[in-house]
C-alpha cells in the first residue's frame, strides 16, 4: 500500500512538472506572438528616421555631417559595420563599440566637445543623448538581416574578449549576482520570459543581435550601452560609466559569441 501511494505521488509530481513545462511553453509562445504583433508598428522606425536626418545633417562647430564617419568599413560605409562592432580602430588605438565610435566622429568631424557628449550620453531622453540613440539606431538598422562576425585579429580585440569573459562571470553586489547568473545556462526564465544563454550563439535576433530595441514598458529606445547598465542596476551593482571599457569588453564577449546570428535591429521588447 505504501509503495502504491509513493508511486501515485511520483506520478502526480511528474504530471505537475509536465503541466508547468507546458504552461511555460505557452507563455513563451504568447510573448513571441505579442512581439510579432507589435513589430508592424514598431516606434523604433521614428528613431531610425531621426537618426538618418542627424547622420546627413551638417551640425556642430564645423557644420559638417557624419557621412564621412569611418565605422570600420571605410568612410561613410554603413552596411555591415554594426555587425562587426565592437572592434579595434588604429586611429584611436582603442577597441570601440558603435556609440563610442559615433562620439569620436562627432568630435573629429563636427567639432563637438567630447567631454560634453559623454556627459550627455546617459540621458537617452533628451539633448545629445537622445540624438546619439537615434543615430545609433539608424546606423545599426543598415545592417539588419546581416550576420554578426566580430573581428578577433588584433591583440587588443583578443584582450577585450578575455576581459569581457571575466566580467561576465564576475559575481558581486549584495545578491552576489553576475551576468552569468541569468545568462550563463540554457533553459532559464524570469517573468515568464526566456533568458538567452549568452556564452554561445543564442540564435537569430536574440541577445546581442536584438539591440538597439524599443522598450514598450517605458516607451524608450535602448542601446546596448543602456541595456548593460540596466543589468548592473538589477544586480544592485554600481553602474559603469558610459563608454567604459567594462561595457565595451562585455560587448566584445557577447558579440564574438553571437557569431553567425542575424541582426533584427531595431527590435521591440516588452
N, C-alpha and C positions, 0 to 999 in steps of 0.2 A: 504494500500500500504506500509506504514511504517513498519507494523507488518510483512508483507511478506518479505520485504528487510532484516529485522533483522533475520528472520528465515533462509533466504538464507545465510546470513553471518555466523550464528551459524553453519549451515551445512557445509559450506566451512572450517570453523575453525576445526570442528571435523574431516573432511576428511584430513586436513593438519596434524593434530595430528596423525591420523592413519597412514598416509604416513610416517611421521617422525619415528614413532614406528617401522614400517616395515623396514625402512632403517637401523635403529639401530640394529634390529634383524639380518638383512642380514650381517651387518658389523661384529657383534659378531660371526656369523656362519663362515664368511670368515676368521677371525682371528684364530678361533679354527681349521679350516682346514689347515691354514698356519702352525700352530704349529705342527699339526699331520704329515704334510709332512716333516717338519724339524727333527722330532723326530727320524726317522730312521738313520740319520747321525748326531746325537747329539754329538758335540765335547766334551761334558761332560765326555764321555767314556774315553777320553785321560787323563783327570784329575783323574778319578777314578783309571785308571791303574797306574798312577804315585803315587797316594796315597797308593795303595796296596804295591807297592815297598818300599815306605818310611815307612810304617807300619811294614814291615817284616825285613827291613834292619838295621843291627847294626850301630848306629850313636852316636855322641856326645862324651863327655869326658869319659863316662862309656862304650862306644862301645856296647850299648845294643839296642835291638829292642823295639817296643811298644807293642809287643804281650802279655805282662802281664798287660797292662793298664786296670784298672777297671773302666768301664763307667756306672756302676750301676747294672750290671747283673752278676758280677763276673769277675775275671781277664781273659782278652782275649775274653770274650763273646761279640760279636757284634750284633747278630741277636736280634732285638727288643730294643736295647739300645737307638737308636736315637729317637724312638717314645715315650720314657719316659723321655726325656730331654727337658728343664732344670729340675733338681731335687736336693735334699739335699744330701750332702756327709758328713758323720760323720768324716772322716779323715781330712777334711779341715774346718768343721764347717760352710760350705757355701752352698748356692744354686748355682749350676754351670750349664752352658749350654755346648754343645758339644765342642766348641772351647776352652773355658777356662779350661775344664777338660783335653783336649788333651795337652794343655800347661803344666798343672800340671804334667801329666805323662812324658812329655818331660824333665821336670826339675827333677823329682824324680827318674825316671828310666834311663834316658840317660845323665843326668848331665848338661843339657843346663842351661844357665843363664836366670832366669825368667824375669828380667827387660829388657834384650835384646830381648827376644821373644815378649814381649808386645809392645816394640818399633817397631819391625819389622812387627808385625801382620797386621796393617792397609794397608801396601803396598802389595796388593794382586798379584802384577805382577812379583815380583822378590824375591830372597832370601828366608828366613824362612817364610816370609809372604805368598809367593806363595806355599811353601811346606805345610803350615798349611791348606790352602784352599784345596789342593789336598788330604791331609789325611782326612779332614772333609768330603769331597765328597765321598771318599771310604767308610768310616765308616757309613755315612748316607745311602749310597746305600745298605748296608747289611740289612736294614730294609724296603726296597722297597716292597710295597704291604701290609705292616702291618698297623694296626690302631693305631692312637695316643691315649695314655692313660697316661697322666702325673700324677704322684702321688701328692696327697694333704694330706699326712699323718702327716707331722711334722708342728710345729708352724712356722718354717722358710719358708716352702713352701706356707703355707696359707698366711703369711705376704707378701711374694713376689707377690702373686696373687693380693692382695689388692693394693699394691703399683703400680703394673703394670696397674691395672684398673684405678687408679687415673691419672697415666701418660698418658694413652690412651685418656682420656677426657680432659687433661690439655691443655688449649689454650695459645698460646704465639707467640712471633716473630712479625715482622712488619705487617703480614697479619692476625694475631690473629687466626692461624690455630691450630688444634690438629690432632692426628691420626684419631679421630672420624669424623673430617670434611670430610674425604674421605671414611672412612671405618666403619662408625657407623650406616648406614642405608642400606636397600635393594634398588636396582634399580639405584644406582649412576654409572656414567660413566665419563671417561676422555680419550680424543684422541681415541674415538670410542671403548674403551675397558671397560668392566665391572669392577667395583670396588667392590670386595667382602666385605660383612658385617662381620667383624672380631670380633664382640661382641658375636657371636654364631658360631656354626659349619657351615662354608660356603660351605661344600661339599668336596667330594674326590678330592685330588690333587689341592686344591685351597688355596691360602693364606699361612698359616704356613706350610701346608703339601706339598708345592711345592718348598721349598728352602733347600739346595743349588740348584741353577739353572744357566744354561749357558745363558748369555745375548748376543743375536745376534748383537744388535746395537753397542756394544763396544767390542765384542769378548773377554769377560771376564767371569770367573766363580765367581758368587756372593754367599756368605754365608748369613745366616740370620743377622749376625752382620753388614755386609756391607749393606744389604738391609735396615735395620733400620736406620743406619747412613744416608743413602741417603734420607730417608723420612724426617729426621730432616733438611737436607740440603734444600730440596724442600719447607719446611716450613719457610726457611730463619731463622732457629733457630740454635744456636750453636750445633755442632755435639758432641755426647757423646764420651768419651774416649773408646777405645777398651776394651771390657770385663767389662764395668762399670755395677753397679747394675741397672742402667736405662735400658740398653738393655736386661739384663737378666730378670728383672721384667716384661718387655713387652713381652718377650718370654714366660714366665710362663703364663701370662694372655691369650695370643693368643693360646698357646699350650693347656691349660686346656679347653678353649672354643672350640678347634678343636677336642675334644674327639670323637673318632669313625671315624674320617676322615682317608682316606687311603693315605699313603705317596707315591708320584710318583717320588721322588728324585732319580736320578738327572733330573730335569725338564729342559725345554728350554723356554726362554722368548724372547720377541721382542728386 
